[in-house]
Amino acid sequence: MIDEHTRKVIKLMELFSDVEFQRKSWFGLGIDVSSPEEMCNNIDDINFDIWIEKNNDKISEILGRYIKSFIECIDKLPQIMDPFIAFSSNEWVSLRLKAKIISDLIYKELS
């Protein structure tokens, strides 16, 4: 059974991996409005660090490594990012891929 906090983590990872959501929300092409900075701030908003601590003994070593790598990538991003530059940057492509793997593994391991 997936708890509410885990659902929020999965949802955020799905948004990080969703290139269409980012394209539409970052460039004003849809009803959602977002930015690279807002997405990164959401990591703190959902208390991702607390979720990691709470679930550390339940997740696999590979998932733990992907989460660590994901957070390291986020920490290396500039504070202010131009959406047009960020969208196709190597850093965001890497984040999208890692986020997809993280969401898939969380769902598999904790459901």
C-alpha positions in Angstrom: 0.0 0.0 0.0 1.4 3.4 -1.0 1.0 6.2 1.5 0.2 9.8 0.7 3.7 11.0 1.1 5.0 8.3 -1.3 2.3 9.3 -3.8 3.5 12.9 -3.7 7.1 11.8 -4.3 6.0 9.6 -7.2 3.9 12.4 -8.7 6.8 14.9 -8.5 9.2 12.3 -10.1 6.6 11.8 -12.9 6.5 15.6 -13.5 10.3 15.7 -13.6 10.3 13.0 -16.2 7.4 14.5 -18.2 8.9 16.4 -21.1 5.5 17.4 -22.4 4.4 18.9 -19.1 7.6 20.8 -18.9 7.3 22.1 -22.5 3.7 23.2 -22.0 4.1 24.7 -18.5 7.5 26.4 -18.9 6.6 28.0 -22.3 3.0 28.9 -21.6 1.5 26.4 -24.0 -1.0 24.8 -21.6 -3.1 25.6 -18.6 -0.3 24.7 -16.1 2.3 27.2 -15.3 5.7 26.1 -13.9 9.4 26.7 -14.2 12.6 24.7 -13.6 13.1 26.6 -10.3 9.5 25.8 -9.2 10.0 22.1 -9.9 13.2 22.1 -7.9 11.6 23.9 -5.0 8.8 21.3 -5.0 11.5 18.8 -3.8 11.6 20.7 -0.5 7.9 21.4 -0.5 7.1 17.7 -0.4 9.8 17.0 2.2 11.6 14.6 0.0 14.5 14.4 2.5 12.1 13.2 5.2 10.6 10.6 2.8 14.1 9.3 2.1 14.9 9.0 5.8 11.6 7.3 6.5 11.9 4.8 3.7 15.7 4.2 3.7 15.4 0.7 5.0 12.6 -0.2 2.5 14.3 0.8 -0.8 16.8 -1.1 -2.8 20.5 -0.1 -3.1 19.9 0.9 -6.8 17.0 3.1 -6.0 19.0 4.8 -3.2 21.9 5.4 -5.7 19.5 6.9 -8.3 17.9 9.2 -5.6 21.4 10.3 -4.4 22.4 11.0 -8.0 19.2 12.9 -8.7 19.6 15.1 -5.7 23.3 15.8 -6.6 22.2 16.9 -10.1 19.6 19.2 -8.6 22.1 20.7 -6.2 24.5 21.5 -9.2 21.8 23.4 -11.1 22.0 27.2 -11.2 19.6 29.0 -8.9 17.9 30.7 -11.8 17.4 28.8 -15.0 16.2 30.1 -18.4 13.5 27.6 -19.3 14.6 27.7 -23.0 18.1 26.7 -22.0 17.2 24.3 -19.3 14.6 22.4 -21.4 17.1 20.7 -23.7 20.2 20.9 -21.5 22.1 17.8 -20.7 21.4 18.3 -17.0 17.6 18.3 -17.5 17.7 15.4 -19.9 19.6 13.4 -17.2 17.1 14.5 -14.5 14.2 13.4 -16.6 15.7 9.9 -17.1 16.6 9.5 -13.5 13.2 10.7 -12.3 11.5 8.2 -14.5 13.6 5.4 -13.1 13.0 6.6 -9.5 9.3 6.8 -9.9 9.1 3.3 -11.5 11.3 1.8 -8.8 9.4 3.4 -6.0 6.1 2.2 -7.4 7.6 -1.3 -7.8 9.3 -1.5 -4.4 6.8 0.1 -2.2 3.4 -1.0 -3.6 
